[in-house]
Structure formats: C-alpha cells, structure tokens
Amino acid sequence: MRFDLLTRTGLALYGDQWQSALARDLSISHRHFSRMVAGETRYIPDDLADRLLPIVEARRRLLDAVAREISKG
C-alpha cells in the first residue's frame, strides 16, 4: 500500500490525530505504525489494505446513514 494513500485515508477517517486511531483500529502498535509512516521501518504488513478496507467501508456506511438522516431534516 502506498503511504500517500494510507495518509489520505487516515486523515479522512480520523482527522489530524489519525495515526494513533488508525494504529489502534488496525491492531498495530503506535510505535511501529509511526515508524512505518515515517519510512523508518521496512516491515509493512502485507495485508494492510485488506485490513483497512473494512474500516473505511464501515465508516462510509455510518456516514451514509447520518447523511440520510440529516437530509430528512
């Protein structure tokens, strides 16, 4: 997975504090995740995208439901 995509996804999901929140939701230690994002470690889980996609999809469903509710007034 490209780091720019990981960064954009993290920001979209969690805002400025995305690294801690995303590391928690992916069950990756915050320290390792920070090193991974900074390019300080070569180990990036092969299944990172597979683990990230359900988080994105769940957030999308939640936001879609909220948007429907808002549009109803």
N, C-alpha and C positions, 0 to 999 in steps of 0.2 A: 504494500500500500504506500502511496506517495505521501510524504509528510505534509505537503501543502493541502492535500485533501483531508488528512487527519486533522490538521489545524482548523480548516474551514468548518469541518463537521463539528469539532469540539466547540468552537465559538458559537455556531448556530444552535447547538443543543444547550449549552450551559453559560454562555456569555464569557466575561473576562476570567472567571475562575474555572475555566473548562478543564485544565489539566488534572486537578485533584478529583473533580467529579467524574470525569471520564475514566481515569485510572481506577477509581473505586468500582464503577459500573462494569469495567472490563476485567476486574479482579487481577489487576497488575499493581504491584507496589508503586506508590507515588514516586519513590526514588528512582526505580528502574524506568518508569514512564517518563519522568523528567529528563533522564539521561538519554532515553530513546528519542524524544522530541528534539533535544539539543544536538543529536547526532554523535553523542559521546559513547554509544554502545552500538555494536554491530548486530546484536540479537534483537530482532523484531519478530514477534510471534507470527508464524505463517498463516494462522487463522484469524488474524486481527480484523480483516474486512468481514469475515464470516461472523465474528463476534459483535462487530459494530453495527452491522445492518439491522438486526432485530431491535437494537436500542433506537436507531433512527426511525424505524417503522412504527414502533410503539409511540414515540413522541409525535410522529405525524398523525397517527390515529387520534391521539389525545387532542392535538391542536385542531384537527378537522372537527371533532365533536364540539370543542369550545367555539370555533368559528360559526358552526351551525346554530348554536345556542345564542350567540351574540347577534347573528343576523335575524333571528326571530324576534329580538327585542325584548 
